[in-house]
């Protein structure tokens, strides 16, 4: 399908993005209901930070500015951490805060979310090379065609596969370090990271 800006114009696409970002906060506030005000405030702080200029928007800006340029690993990891990881971190951290986790545990969750996001993104780069349109549901080989720097172009295919395993095992070990084990979350992380599509 055509992108929003192609179908409706750049001005409407920008407004749609603004509207959706605000709608995310509306949705979050409705979901919190009558929960403890201090916890809700902390959750909104996390959501704003991870979605904002020092999170997903900042990562997207660097990603757009890096198009058709060779970038180094530091820049690539900045993009991955501030786009993919930030989204996962915010979800996990908000859940932890609402459950009454300590500040220390929320910080551990933040690190686990970063690892999950990095492994997910590296796996995405792998699938762009190894999968097919039918399986993946989106065009494959687009990174190479668009001369986009990926984890694979910097580290190679075998090292990328090894790093997905290492980072994902570190994330799962982090999850298992808590007193109560969440089997569903462990399985979800495994599924996300080792997905075929």
Secondary structure, DSSP 8 states (H G I E B T S, - for coil): ---HHHHH-HHHHHHHHHHHHHHHHHHHHHHHTT--HHHHHHHHHHHHHHHSTTTHHHHHHHHHHTTTS---HHHHHHHHIIIIIHHHHHHHHHHHHHTT--HHHHHHHHHHHHHHHHHHHHHHHHHHHH--HHHHSS-SSHHHHTT---HHHHH-HHHHHHHHHHHHHHHHHHHHTSSS--HHHHHHHHHHHT---
